[in-house]
Amino acid sequence: MSCRQSRPLAVCLLTLLTLTAAARAKDPVRAAHAMVVAQEPLAADVGRRVLLDGGNAVDAAVAIGLALAVTHPSAGNLGGGGFMLVRLANGKTTFLDFREAAPEKATRDMYLDAEGNPTKDSIFGWRSSGTPGSVAGFEFAHKKFGSKPWAELVAPALQLARNGFSVSQTLADSFHSSEKMLTADPESKRIFLRDGTQYKAGETFKQPELADTLARIAKGGAKEFYEGETAKRLAAAMAAHGGLVSTRDLAAYKVVERAPLEGNYKQFHIITAPPPSAGGVGVLQMLGILDGTNFESDGPNSVKAVHYEAEAMRRFYADRSEYLADPQFYNVPVKSLLAADYVAWRRRTIDPNHPTPSEYIGPGLQRAQAAHVSWFESSETTHYNVVDAKGNAVAVTYTLNNSFGNGITAPGLGFLLNDEMDDFAAKPGVPNMFGVTGGDANAIEPGKRPLSSMTPTIITKDGKFFMAVGAPGGSRITTGVLQVIVDVLDFHMNPQDAVDLPRFHHQWKPDTLYLQNGFPADTEAALARMGYPIKPISGVARVEAIVMNNGVLEGGTESRLDGKVSGY
């Protein structure tokens, strides 16, 4: 980590002390031409090989996504969905929404019992699955931007599934930690738990059924997955077990290409995720609230920085609960939520010396109107970033929702099913599995896509690529990504230091400030004295980043975990 000469010495020293307390483990990986950062090393190397073989960033992103379905089954997937943010070297941008969709037979109250209380059916069992979008998303991206043959991009995943790969300690641990859920499904128990004889690190893990599915996809593309043998077998299994995804749902699924959300922060241009992601609105609104507060003056993870960031988080999550949803089903007031007057009003409600109790904060647009403020209106996930030698950049976040989704493997097909229906508001006003409260805007409707926290983000400076960042982590994704962004942009940290710095999270309700293990004890004590209810937490998202530093790519993935930065 290097401090700029223009920065106050006290801030530099505080930053260094904070990083020392966080036990910084390593420097960023550096590369002159191209870079991949992913949360599983084999998949990262797949992406690097594609780039070395002449593929572009989208080619590499497709190959990585398919490989993660084999090597990182807790989150990598064929049976889930996600988002891809693309910025080409010529400055053109797009956002691909391949989020799961509610099946045709889904109903608003499908997860409520006779007394009107939410059940666990949105998390466990066949009825928890939405129509998957990952295969459609990757093919859409390939057809629009790819340069290598489709089958060539599927081949690495197919080979890893067919020939097997050495089980890492992390993978073995993930099987063990999800043993109860995986045991409940015969296919999952057989494949991932070896019928009770669990895999140990160093053993070879083969997935022949998944290999067969990938072979069909390599030959027939997404059409095979959504209309061919795979679709028919998946729909038949759904019908046999009470699931809702049908051949009609699969055949009707479409990737939605959207304009990214864009905004400015100081000398940087932020390109990020639009609804049905809440993340991009959150990042832009929170950066807007922070801008001008001088929150960064005492250094990262200082009392001042945490206080202002947490208060910005609190206000955004209150807005998230009411106003954000699938824009094809609800008129999401994005312009209002990001309007300068509204953001400035939100900023003015922050007390510099005390936290604002969440009971005094709610969704703000109506309150702002009453205050005569104007505006203008017209767990488990995985993330990876790719930058190629020509300057094309891709940020992808995709998910099964819970770790290993709902724990069910499609019989004979080898891939896990998502439990993404829990991201809807099963009962508006009642928290989901991540403790996040949602409103009517995010209620279940057939064909609707559930609100997401996924926040793939690309940042430019002076019209050139500067940073790609994103994370898994459920409701904590947005706050985790925000913190790494300000750590780099405001505190001038390199990406490795930024992702390793202990993080914090506030989501309005419950009124609790969560501090990641390793957080500075003196800061924690001071925040408690200010009046923050504090709880420890093992992690706040799993952020990964690539930053361009004077023409050299620098990559960071958390030292406490086993992701990989791979470049050349």
C-alpha positions as CSV (number, residue, x, y, z in Angstrom):
1,M,0.0,0.0,0.0
2,S,1.4,3.4,-0.9
3,C,0.2,6.8,0.3
4,R,0.2,9.7,-2.1
5,Q,2.6,12.5,-1.2
6,S,-0.2,14.9,-1.0
7,R,-2.0,13.0,1.7
8,P,-1.7,14.0,5.4
9,L,1.0,12.0,7.2
10,A,-1.5,11.1,10.0
11,V,-3.9,9.6,7.5
12,C,-1.1,7.5,5.9
13,L,0.0,6.3,9.3
14,L,-3.5,5.4,10.4
15,T,-4.0,3.5,7.1
16,L,-0.8,1.6,7.7
17,L,-1.7,0.8,11.3
18,T,-5.2,-0.4,10.2
19,L,-3.7,-2.7,7.6
20,T,-1.2,-4.0,10.1
21,A,-4.0,-4.8,12.5
22,A,-5.8,-6.6,9.7
23,A,-2.7,-8.8,9.2
24,R,-2.2,-7.9,5.5
25,A,-1.1,-11.2,4.0
26,K,0.1,-10.3,0.5
27,D,0.7,-7.7,-2.2
28,P,-1.5,-7.5,-5.3
29,V,-0.8,-9.7,-8.3
30,R,0.4,-7.5,-11.1
31,A,0.2,-8.1,-14.9
32,A,1.1,-6.0,-17.9
33,H,-1.5,-7.2,-20.4
34,A,-4.6,-9.1,-19.1
35,M,-6.0,-10.4,-15.8
36,V,-8.7,-12.6,-14.3
37,V,-9.7,-12.7,-10.6
38,A,-12.1,-15.5,-9.6
39,Q,-13.0,-17.3,-6.4
40,E,-11.8,-20.7,-7.5
41,P,-8.2,-21.2,-8.8
42,L,-9.0,-23.8,-11.6
43,A,-11.6,-21.5,-13.1
44,A,-9.3,-18.5,-12.9
45,D,-6.7,-20.5,-14.8
46,V,-9.3,-21.5,-17.4
47,G,-10.0,-17.8,-18.1
48,R,-6.3,-17.0,-18.4
49,R,-5.8,-19.8,-20.9
50,V,-8.7,-18.4,-23.0
51,L,-7.1,-15.0,-23.0
52,L,-3.6,-16.4,-23.9
53,D,-5.3,-18.3,-26.8
54,G,-6.6,-15.1,-28.3
55,G,-10.0,-14.9,-26.7
56,N,-11.4,-11.7,-25.5
57,A,-12.7,-10.8,-22.0
58,V,-16.2,-12.0,-22.7
59,D,-14.9,-15.3,-24.1
60,A,-12.9,-15.8,-20.8
61,A,-15.9,-14.8,-18.7
62,V,-18.1,-17.4,-20.4
63,A,-15.5,-20.1,-20.0
64,I,-15.0,-19.2,-16.3
65,G,-18.7,-19.2,-15.6
66,L,-19.1,-22.7,-17.0
67,A,-16.0,-24.0,-15.3
68,L,-17.2,-22.7,-11.9
69,A,-20.3,-24.8,-12.4
70,V,-18.0,-27.8,-12.1
71,T,-15.3,-26.7,-9.7
72,H,-17.3,-24.4,-7.3
73,P,-20.7,-26.1,-7.0
74,S,-21.7,-24.1,-3.9
75,A,-22.2,-21.1,-6.2
76,G,-21.0,-21.7,-9.7
77,N,-24.0,-23.0,-11.7
78,L,-26.0,-24.0,-14.7
79,G,-29.2,-24.0,-12.6
80,G,-29.1,-20.4,-11.3
81,G,-28.7,-16.9,-12.8
82,G,-27.0,-13.6,-12.6
83,F,-25.7,-10.4,-14.2
84,M,-22.9,-9.6,-16.6
85,L,-21.6,-6.0,-16.9
86,V,-19.5,-5.3,-20.0
87,R,-17.4,-2.3,-20.9
88,L,-15.6,-2.5,-24.2
89,A,-12.3,-0.8,-24.9
90,N,-14.1,1.7,-27.2
91,G,-16.2,2.9,-24.2
92,K,-19.5,1.1,-25.1
93,T,-21.2,-0.6,-22.2
94,T,-24.1,-3.0,-21.6
95,F,-25.6,-5.0,-18.8
96,L,-26.9,-8.6,-19.3
97,D,-29.7,-9.6,-16.9
98,F,-29.9,-13.4,-16.8
99,R,-31.5,-13.5,-13.4
100,E,-33.9,-16.4,-12.5
101,A,-37.6,-15.8,-13.2
102,A,-40.7,-16.8,-11.2
103,P,-42.4,-19.7,-13.0
104,E,-45.8,-19.3,-14.7
105,K,-47.5,-21.2,-11.9
106,A,-46.0,-19.0,-9.1
107,T,-48.5,-17.0,-7.0
108,R,-48.1,-14.1,-4.6
109,D,-48.9,-16.1,-1.4
110,M,-47.4,-19.5,-2.4
111,Y,-45.0,-19.6,0.6
112,L,-47.5,-18.7,3.3
113,D,-49.2,-21.2,5.6
114,A,-52.8,-21.3,6.6
115,E,-52.2,-18.6,9.2
116,G,-50.5,-16.3,6.7
117,N,-47.0,-16.9,8.0
118,P,-44.0,-17.5,5.7
119,T,-42.8,-21.2,5.4
120,K,-39.4,-22.6,4.6
121,D,-40.6,-23.6,1.1
122,S,-39.0,-20.6,-0.5
123,I,-35.6,-21.9,0.6
124,F,-35.9,-25.7,0.7
125,G,-37.5,-28.1,-1.7
126,W,-38.4,-28.1,-5.4
127,R,-40.8,-25.2,-5.2
128,S,-38.0,-22.8,-4.2
129,S,-36.6,-22.8,-7.7
130,G,-37.1,-20.1,-10.3
131,T,-36.4,-20.6,-14.0
132,P,-32.6,-20.7,-14.4
133,G,-30.8,-18.1,-16.6
134,S,-27.1,-18.8,-16.5
135,V,-26.8,-20.9,-19.7
136,A,-28.9,-18.4,-21.7
137,G,-26.9,-15.5,-20.3
138,F,-23.5,-17.0,-21.2
139,E,-24.7,-17.8,-24.8
140,F,-26.2,-14.4,-25.2
141,A,-22.9,-12.7,-24.2
142,H,-20.9,-15.1,-26.5
143,K,-23.1,-14.4,-29.5
144,K,-23.0,-10.6,-29.0
145,F,-19.3,-10.2,-28.1
146,G,-17.4,-13.5,-28.2
147,S,-14.7,-14.4,-30.7
148,K,-13.9,-18.0,-30.0
149,P,-16.2,-21.0,-30.9
150,W,-18.9,-21.8,-28.3
151,A,-17.8,-25.4,-28.0
152,E,-14.3,-24.3,-27.3
153,L,-15.4,-22.3,-24.4
154,V,-17.5,-25.1,-23.0
155,A,-14.6,-27.6,-23.4
156,P,-12.6,-26.8,-20.2
157,A,-15.7,-27.2,-18.0
158,L,-16.6,-30.4,-19.8
159,Q,-13.1,-31.8,-19.4
160,L,-13.0,-30.9,-15.7
161,A,-16.4,-32.7,-15.1
162,R,-15.5,-35.7,-17.2
163,N,-11.9,-36.3,-16.2
164,G,-12.3,-34.9,-12.7
165,F,-10.0,-32.6,-10.6
166,S,-8.2,-32.7,-7.3
167,V,-10.5,-31.8,-4.4
168,S,-9.2,-28.7,-2.5
169,Q,-9.5,-28.4,1.2
170,T,-12.0,-25.6,0.6
171,L,-14.2,-27.7,-1.6
172,A,-14.1,-30.6,0.9
173,D,-15.0,-28.2,3.7
174,S,-17.9,-26.9,1.7
175,F,-19.3,-30.3,1.2
176,H,-19.0,-31.0,4.9
177,S,-20.6,-27.7,6.0
178,S,-23.6,-28.3,3.8
179,E,-23.9,-32.1,4.6
180,K,-27.3,-31.8,6.3
181,M,-28.9,-30.1,3.3
182,L,-27.1,-32.2,0.6
183,T,-28.1,-35.4,2.4
184,A,-31.7,-34.6,2.1
185,D,-31.6,-35.1,-1.7
186,P,-30.5,-38.6,-3.0
187,E,-28.7,-37.2,-6.1
188,S,-26.8,-34.6,-4.1
189,K,-25.9,-37.1,-1.5
190,R,-24.6,-39.5,-4.1
191,I,-22.6,-36.9,-6.1
192,F,-21.3,-34.5,-3.5
193,L,-21.1,-36.6,-0.4
194,R,-20.3,-39.9,-2.1
195,D,-23.3,-41.5,-0.4
196,G,-21.8,-40.7,3.0
197,T,-18.1,-41.4,2.3
198,Q,-17.1,-37.8,2.1
199,Y,-14.4,-36.5,-0.2
200,K,-11.0,-35.6,1.3
201,A,-8.6,-33.0,0.0
202,G,-6.4,-34.5,-2.8
203,E,-9.0,-37.0,-4.0
204,T,-10.3,-36.8,-7.6
205,F,-13.9,-35.6,-8.0
206,K,-15.7,-36.6,-11.3
207,Q,-19.2,-35.5,-12.3
208,P,-20.2,-37.7,-15.3
209,E,-23.9,-36.6,-15.4
210,L,-22.8,-32.9,-15.4
211,A,-20.3,-33.8,-18.2
212,D,-23.1,-35.3,-20.3
213,T,-25.2,-32.1,-19.8
214,L,-22.2,-29.9,-20.8
215,A,-21.6,-32.0,-23.8
216,R,-25.1,-31.5,-25.0
217,I,-24.8,-27.7,-24.3
218,A,-21.5,-27.6,-26.2
219,K,-23.2,-29.1,-29.3
220,G,-26.7,-27.6,-29.1
221,G,-26.1,-24.4,-27.1
222,A,-28.7,-22.8,-24.9
223,K,-31.5,-24.1,-27.1
224,E,-30.6,-27.6,-25.9
225,F,-30.8,-26.5,-22.2
226,Y,-34.1,-24.7,-22.6
227,E,-35.9,-26.8,-25.3
228,G,-34.0,-30.0,-25.8
229,E,-33.3,-33.2,-23.8
230,T,-32.0,-31.3,-20.7
231,A,-35.2,-29.1,-20.6
232,K,-37.5,-32.1,-20.9
233,R,-35.7,-34.0,-18.2
234,L,-35.6,-31.0,-15.8
235,A,-39.3,-30.2,-16.3
236,A,-40.3,-33.8,-15.8
237,A,-38.3,-34.0,-12.5
238,M,-40.0,-30.7,-11.4
239,A,-43.4,-32.1,-12.1
240,A,-42.7,-35.4,-10.3
241,H,-41.5,-33.6,-7.2
242,G,-44.0,-30.7,-7.0
243,G,-41.7,-28.1,-8.5
244,L,-43.1,-25.3,-10.7
245,V,-40.6,-24.9,-13.6
246,S,-42.2,-26.3,-16.8
247,T,-41.1,-26.7,-20.4
248,R,-43.1,-23.6,-21.1
249,D,-41.1,-21.6,-18.5
250,L,-37.8,-22.9,-19.9
251,A,-38.8,-22.2,-23.5
252,A,-40.0,-18.7,-22.7
253,Y,-36.9,-17.6,-20.8
254,K,-35.1,-14.6,-22.2
255,V,-32.0,-12.7,-21.3
256,V,-32.7,-9.0,-20.9
257,E,-30.2,-6.5,-22.1
258,R,-30.3,-3.3,-20.1
259,A,-28.5,0.0,-20.0
260,P,-26.1,0.1,-17.0
261,L,-26.6,2.7,-14.3
262,E,-24.0,5.4,-14.5
263,G,-22.9,8.2,-12.3
264,N,-19.9,10.3,-11.3
265,Y,-18.0,10.4,-8.0
266,K,-15.2,12.9,-7.7
267,Q,-13.0,12.3,-10.7
268,F,-14.3,8.8,-11.4
269,H,-17.2,7.5,-13.5
270,I,-19.1,4.6,-12.0
271,I,-20.8,2.0,-14.3
272,T,-22.9,-0.4,-12.3
273,A,-26.0,-2.7,-12.1
274,P,-29.5,-1.4,-12.8
275,P,-32.7,-3.0,-11.3
276,P,-33.6,-5.8,-10.8
277,S,-30.4,-5.3,-8.9
278,A,-30.6,-3.0,-5.9
279,G,-26.8,-2.9,-5.8
280,G,-26.1,-0.2,-8.4
281,V,-28.7,2.2,-7.0
282,G,-27.2,1.5,-3.6
283,V,-23.6,2.2,-4.6
284,L,-24.5,5.4,-6.4
285,Q,-26.8,6.7,-3.7
286,M,-24.3,5.9,-0.9
287,L,-21.4,7.5,-2.7
288,G,-23.6,10.5,-3.3
289,I,-24.4,10.8,0.4
290,L,-20.8,10.4,1.3
291,D,-19.5,13.0,-1.2
292,G,-18.8,16.2,0.6
293,T,-18.9,14.9,4.1
294,N,-15.1,14.6,4.4
295,F,-15.8,11.1,5.8
296,E,-12.3,10.0,4.7
297,S,-10.3,12.6,6.6
298,D,-9.4,10.2,9.5
299,G,-8.5,7.2,7.4
300,P,-10.1,3.8,6.6
301,N,-12.0,2.1,9.4
302,S,-11.8,5.2,11.6
303,V,-14.7,6.1,13.7
304,K,-15.6,9.0,11.4
305,A,-15.4,6.8,8.2
306,V,-17.4,4.0,9.7
307,H,-20.1,6.3,11.1
308,Y,-20.8,8.1,7.8
309,E,-20.6,5.0,5.7
310,A,-22.9,3.1,8.1
311,E,-25.4,6.0,8.1
312,A,-25.4,6.1,4.3
313,M,-26.0,2.3,4.3
314,R,-28.9,2.6,6.7
315,R,-30.7,5.1,4.6
316,F,-30.2,3.2,1.4
317,Y,-31.5,0.0,2.8
318,A,-34.6,1.8,4.0
319,D,-35.2,2.9,0.4
320,R,-34.4,-0.5,-0.9
321,S,-37.2,-2.0,1.2
322,E,-39.9,0.0,-0.6
323,Y,-38.8,1.1,-4.0
324,L,-36.7,-1.5,-5.8
325,A,-37.9,-4.4,-7.8
326,D,-38.0,-5.8,-11.4
327,P,-38.6,-2.8,-13.6
328,Q,-40.7,-4.8,-16.0
329,F,-43.3,-5.2,-13.2
330,Y,-42.8,-2.0,-11.2
331,N,-42.0,1.6,-12.0
332,V,-38.7,1.8,-10.1
333,P,-38.0,5.4,-9.2
334,V,-34.3,5.3,-10.0
335,K,-33.9,8.9,-11.0
336,S,-35.7,10.1,-7.8
337,L,-33.5,7.9,-5.6
338,L,-30.3,9.3,-7.2
339,A,-31.5,12.9,-7.7
340,A,-29.0,15.4,-6.3
341,D,-31.6,17.2,-4.1
342,Y,-32.8,13.9,-2.6
343,V,-29.3,12.6,-1.9
344,A,-28.4,15.9,-0.3
345,W,-31.5,15.8,1.9
346,R,-30.5,12.3,3.0
347,R,-27.0,13.5,3.8
348,R,-28.3,16.4,5.9
349,T,-30.2,14.0,8.1
350,I,-27.0,12.4,9.4
351,D,-25.9,13.5,12.8
352,P,-22.1,13.8,12.8
353,N,-21.8,12.6,16.4
354,H,-24.6,10.0,16.9
355,P,-26.2,7.2,14.9
356,T,-29.8,7.8,13.8
357,P,-32.0,5.0,15.2
358,S,-33.6,3.0,12.4
359,E,-37.1,3.5,13.8
360,Y,-36.7,7.2,12.8
361,I,-35.7,6.4,9.3
362,G,-37.9,4.9,6.6
363,P,-38.2,4.9,2.8
364,G,-37.5,8.5,2.1
365,L,-39.2,9.8,-1.1
366,Q,-42.5,10.7,0.6
367,R,-40.6,12.1,3.6
368,A,-38.5,14.2,1.3
369,Q,-41.5,15.5,-0.5
370,A,-43.0,16.5,2.9
371,A,-39.8,18.4,3.6
372,H,-40.2,20.2,0.2
373,V,-37.3,18.5,-1.4
374,S,-37.6,18.2,-5.2
375,W,-36.3,15.7,-7.6
376,F,-36.9,14.7,-11.2
377,E,-38.5,11.4,-12.2
378,S,-38.8,10.4,-15.9
379,S,-24.5,-16.6,1.2
380,E,-24.2,-18.2,-2.0
381,T,-23.1,-16.3,-5.0
382,T,-19.8,-15.9,-6.9
383,H,-18.1,-13.1,-8.7
384,Y,-15.3,-12.7,-11.1
385,N,-13.6,-10.0,-13.2
386,V,-11.8,-10.1,-16.5
387,V,-9.7,-7.5,-18.3
388,D,-8.2,-8.4,-21.6
389,A,-5.1,-7.0,-23.4
390,K,-7.3,-4.7,-25.6
391,G,-8.9,-3.1,-22.5
392,N,-12.3,-4.8,-22.6
393,A,-13.6,-5.4,-19.1
394,V,-16.2,-7.7,-17.8
395,A,-17.7,-8.1,-14.2
396,V,-19.9,-11.1,-13.6
397,T,-21.9,-12.0,-10.5
398,Y,-24.1,-15.1,-10.6
399,T,-25.7,-17.3,-8.0
400,L,-27.8,-20.2,-6.7
401,N,-28.7,-17.9,-3.8
402,N,-28.1,-20.2,-0.8
403,S,-24.9,-22.2,-0.6
404,F,-25.5,-25.2,-3.0
405,G,-28.9,-23.5,-3.8
406,N,-31.7,-25.6,-2.4
407,G,-29.5,-28.6,-2.2
408,I,-31.3,-30.5,-4.9
409,T,-29.5,-31.9,-8.0
410,A,-31.6,-32.4,-11.1
411,P,-31.7,-36.2,-11.5
412,G,-29.4,-37.4,-14.3
413,L,-28.3,-33.9,-15.2
414,G,-25.7,-33.2,-12.6
415,F,-26.4,-29.6,-11.7
416,L,-27.9,-28.0,-8.6
417,L,-31.1,-26.0,-8.5
418,N,-31.4,-22.5,-7.2
419,D,-33.6,-21.3,-4.3
420,E,-33.9,-17.9,-5.7
421,M,-37.6,-17.5,-5.0
422,D,-36.6,-16.5,-1.5
423,D,-35.3,-13.2,-2.9
424,F,-38.9,-12.2,-3.5
425,A,-40.9,-10.8,-0.6
426,A,-42.8,-13.9,0.3
427,K,-44.8,-11.7,2.7
428,P,-44.1,-8.0,2.3
429,G,-42.7,-6.5,5.4
430,V,-41.3,-9.9,6.7
431,P,-37.5,-10.5,6.4
432,N,-36.1,-13.2,4.1
433,M,-33.2,-15.5,4.9
434,F,-30.7,-12.6,4.8
435,G,-32.9,-10.6,7.2
436,V,-33.8,-8.1,4.5
437,T,-37.2,-6.6,4.5
438,G,-39.1,-6.2,1.2
439,G,-42.3,-4.5,0.1
440,D,-45.1,-5.0,-2.4
441,A,-42.8,-3.9,-5.2
442,N,-40.9,-7.2,-4.8
443,A,-43.9,-9.5,-4.3
444,I,-44.1,-12.7,-6.3
445,E,-45.6,-12.6,-9.8
446,P,-45.3,-15.1,-12.7
447,G,-42.3,-14.2,-15.0
448,K,-41.0,-11.6,-12.5
449,R,-37.3,-11.5,-11.5
450,P,-36.6,-11.2,-7.8
451,L,-34.7,-8.2,-6.4
452,S,-31.0,-8.8,-6.1
453,S,-28.1,-7.4,-4.1
454,M,-25.5,-8.4,-6.8
455,T,-23.4,-5.4,-7.7
456,P,-20.9,-5.9,-10.6
457,T,-19.3,-2.6,-11.1
458,I,-16.7,-1.1,-13.5
459,I,-15.1,2.3,-12.9
460,T,-13.3,4.6,-15.3
461,K,-11.0,7.6,-14.9
462,D,-10.4,10.1,-17.7
463,G,-12.4,7.8,-20.1
464,K,-10.2,4.8,-19.5
465,F,-10.7,1.6,-17.5
466,F,-9.7,2.0,-13.8
467,M,-11.4,-0.7,-11.7
468,A,-13.6,-3.8,-11.9
469,V,-15.2,-5.0,-8.7
470,G,-17.9,-7.2,-7.3
471,A,-18.7,-9.9,-4.7
472,P,-21.0,-12.6,-3.4
473,G,-22.5,-12.2,0.1
474,G,-26.3,-11.9,0.0
475,S,-27.6,-8.6,1.4
476,R,-24.0,-7.6,2.3
477,I,-22.8,-7.5,-1.3
478,T,-23.7,-3.9,-1.8
479,T,-22.0,-2.6,1.3
480,G,-18.9,-4.8,0.8
481,V,-18.5,-3.5,-2.8
482,L,-19.1,0.1,-1.6
483,Q,-16.3,-0.2,1.0
484,V,-13.7,-1.6,-1.4
485,I,-14.6,1.2,-3.9
486,V,-14.0,3.9,-1.3
487,D,-10.9,2.1,0.0
488,V,-9.4,2.4,-3.5
489,L,-10.8,5.7,-4.6
490,D,-10.7,7.7,-1.3
491,F,-8.1,6.0,0.8
492,H,-5.8,5.2,-2.2
493,M,-5.3,1.5,-1.2
494,N,-4.2,-1.1,-3.7
495,P,-6.9,-3.8,-4.5
496,Q,-5.3,-6.5,-2.3
497,D,-5.2,-4.2,0.8
498,A,-8.7,-3.0,0.0
499,V,-10.3,-6.5,-0.1
500,D,-8.3,-7.6,3.0
501,L,-9.4,-4.7,5.2
502,P,-12.1,-5.9,7.7
503,R,-15.5,-4.6,6.6
504,F,-18.8,-3.7,8.3
505,H,-22.4,-3.7,7.4
506,H,-25.7,-2.0,8.3
507,Q,-29.0,-2.8,6.5
508,W,-31.4,-0.5,8.4
509,K,-33.3,-3.4,10.0
510,P,-32.3,-4.9,12.4
511,D,-30.8,-1.8,13.8
512,T,-27.4,-3.4,14.2
513,L,-23.9,-2.5,13.0
514,Y,-22.1,-5.8,12.0
515,L,-18.3,-5.7,12.3
516,Q,-16.2,-8.3,10.5
517,N,-13.8,-10.3,12.6
518,G,-10.5,-8.5,12.9
519,F,-12.0,-5.1,13.1
520,P,-9.9,-2.6,15.1
521,A,-10.9,-2.9,18.8
522,D,-10.5,0.8,19.6
523,T,-12.8,1.7,16.7
524,E,-15.4,-0.8,17.8
525,A,-15.3,0.5,21.4
526,A,-15.7,4.1,20.2
527,L,-18.7,3.2,17.9
528,A,-20.3,1.4,20.8
529,R,-19.9,4.6,23.0
530,M,-21.6,6.6,20.2
531,G,-24.6,4.4,20.5
532,Y,-24.3,1.7,17.8
533,P,-25.6,-1.7,18.7
534,I,-22.7,-3.9,17.5
535,K,-22.5,-7.6,16.6
536,P,-19.5,-9.5,15.2
537,I,-19.8,-11.3,11.9
538,S,-17.4,-13.6,10.0
539,G,-17.5,-11.7,6.8
540,V,-19.1,-8.9,4.8
541,A,-19.2,-10.1,1.2
542,R,-16.2,-11.7,-0.6
543,V,-15.0,-8.9,-2.7
544,E,-12.6,-9.1,-5.7
545,A,-11.1,-6.3,-7.6
546,I,-8.8,-5.4,-10.5
547,V,-7.3,-1.9,-10.6
548,M,-5.3,-0.2,-13.4
549,N,-2.3,1.5,-11.7
550,N,-0.1,3.5,-14.1
551,G,-0.7,1.1,-17.0
552,V,-0.2,-2.1,-14.8
553,L,-3.1,-4.3,-13.8
554,E,-3.3,-5.1,-10.1
555,G,-5.6,-7.8,-8.8
556,G,-6.8,-8.6,-5.3
557,T,-8.8,-11.5,-3.8
558,E,-9.2,-12.0,-0.1
559,S,-6.1,-13.5,1.6
560,R,-8.1,-15.5,4.1
561,L,-9.8,-17.4,1.2
562,D,-8.5,-19.3,-1.8
563,G,-9.5,-17.3,-4.8
564,K,-6.9,-16.6,-7.5
565,V,-5.6,-13.7,-9.5
566,S,-4.3,-15.0,-12.8
567,G,-2.7,-12.7,-15.4
568,Y,0.0,-12.2,-17.9
